[in-house]
């Protein structure tokens, strides 16, 4: 990638993350990155175009991590745990100021772009859940869309102050959320017995 374009991307991300998109000007991005406005407009039509490029790099990085995890030969439980961590990292990496401005920008192209990215990655994840159900790696009686929805809300829960203060550290909280996701509130022995009973009933 062109060095000056990379400087603009890095500076733009730093400023957008700190102040959001609306409060940051092209002039400020140019001054901080040490490039002229002419150079900026050579690579981007406006600051929203820059924001889309930044989102592209985040999307590509996360989808590559996701594909690497799902193609591994690890247990499916471990893959889903890593998927949760990817969602958590993506959320933590993005400032509220940037996300709010991104969603509420009023720029139809920007909103359409974001919705397209969300739909694409959701389609990939849900399709992988369906494949896992067909392989018997996860339950077949739960909608894949619900699994993804629940994982997304687990990520949001990770930021609740009321929940955070119950644990001595973030790792302990995340482990408990994942255990609850996989096993619910019943003892694991009870889950095994329920599954055995369900199998008998199905037969």
Residue pairs with C-beta under 8 A, 6 or more apart in sequence:
2 43
4 33
4 35
4 39
4 43
5 43
7 33
7 34
7 35
8 29
8 30
8 33
8 35
8 39
8 40
8 43
8 44
8 50
9 50
9 53
9 54
9 57
10 33
11 29
11 32
11 33
12 24
12 29
12 33
12 47
12 50
12 51
12 54
13 54
14 32
15 24
15 28
15 29
15 32
16 24
16 51
16 54
16 95
16 97
16 98
16 101
17 94
17 95
17 97
17 98
18 95
18 97
19 97
20 95
20 97
20 98
20 100
20 101
21 47
21 48
21 51
21 98
21 101
21 102
21 105
22 101
22 105
24 47
25 47
26 37
26 40
26 46
26 47
27 37
29 40
29 47
29 50
30 36
30 37
30 39
30 40
44 50
44 53
48 105
48 107
48 109
48 110
51 98
51 102
51 110
52 110
52 113
55 102
55 113
55 114
55 117
58 90
58 93
58 94
59 117
59 121
62 86
62 89
62 90
62 121
63 121
63 124
65 86
66 83
66 86
66 121
66 124
66 125
69 79
69 82
69 83
69 86
70 79
70 128
72 79
76 132
76 137
76 138
77 182
80 138
80 151
80 181
80 182
81 178
83 125
83 151
84 151
84 154
84 155
84 174
84 177
84 178
84 181
85 174
87 151
87 152
87 155
88 155
88 158
88 174
91 155
91 156
91 158
91 159
102 110
102 114
103 111
103 114
105 111
122 148
125 148
126 144
126 145
126 148
129 138
129 144
129 147
129 148
130 144
132 138
133 139
133 140
133 144
138 147
150 181
151 181
154 177
154 181
157 163
157 177
158 164
158 170
158 173
158 174
158 177
163 173
164 170
164 173
166 173
167 173
167 176
183 191
184 191
186 194
